[in-house]
Amino acid sequence: MGLRSVFVFHHYRFAIRGGVNNLTDRANATAVSNGPGAPDFQHFYGNEGRHFVFRLRLFGRTTGK
């Protein structure tokens, strides 16, 4: 989930975006052991946890003066 806003600053167009990944803090696995002969076959590992993401993008100069 995130929010984005586009704005112009000194004749350059920018976008800023902020959001939250894994908002409910569920155990979302990042890896699984998928080797059929492994003793831990089909076990899930890793947890991203809740984290906040921010991005600032530069699109370039505006065309108008």
C-alpha positions, 0 to 999 in steps of 0.5 A: 500500500502506498501514496504518490505525489508528483510535483515540480521544483526548479523546473524539474519534475519529481515524484515522491512515494511512501508506503508500507510493506507487510502492513499486518506483520504476517510471517511472509516467507522469503525462501523455501527448501524445495529439494525433495531429498532434504530433511527440511523439504517444504519448510519456509524460511525468512521473514520480511517483517513490516517496513516502510518504503520511500522513493524520490524519482526524477523525471527530468526538466519540464518543457514549459518556461 
